[in-house]
Amino acid sequence: MQSQDGSGGRLTTHVLDTAQGKPAENLRIELFRLEGDSAVEIGVFRTNGDGRCDAPLMSGPAMKAGIYELRFHAGDYLGRKSGDIAFLDVIPIRFGIAEETAHYHVPLLLSPYSYSTYRGS
């Protein structure tokens, strides 16, 4: 499954705040590649007003087969104040990339007490 524009693979995400019924704006996301017991940081991103990042999290030659983890900083987004203990804080989503030329879309549906994800298109 090659990306539609023929430029190779890419990784994208989209965060929707289901409690508010709107995109999750300014949510911090970290991307790591897992190598054995180590997590190598690839990048740190913020969602825009549409709940997406302005550019793919990875694309082209950076897309390598392997195991990755996205960490969504939900506690900060949901308004946790210093010293508070939020039910959801950092949400890790671990997934595999097998096809380096495919589009992998990992959306997050978020509320203060639950979340879900799936492989989108």
C-alpha positions, 0 to 999 in steps of 0.5 A: 500500500503506497502513499497516494502521492507516490512519495513513499511512506509516511506516519500521521496522527489526529487527536480528537477530544470526544468530551468536547466534540472538537480536535485536540489543539496544542497536545504534545506528542513524542515519537520513539523507535524501540530498539531492544530495551531502548527508546530512541526519540525521533521527534516531539510534535504539537497538534494544530487547530485541526488536531493534526500535526503540520507535517508527517511525523515521519516520511520518505527515507526516515520510514523504517520497518520496526516498532515505534511508540507514540506518547500523547501527553493527555494530562497536560492537554486535559488541564492537569494542574501542578500536583494533581493526579490525572486519571490519564496522563501520558498515553503510550501507543506502541505499533509496528511499521512493516511496509516502509512505503505505506501510509500509517495513520494512528489517530487518538480519540480522547476524553478525561477517562478513556481513549481509543485508537485504530489504524486509520487511512 
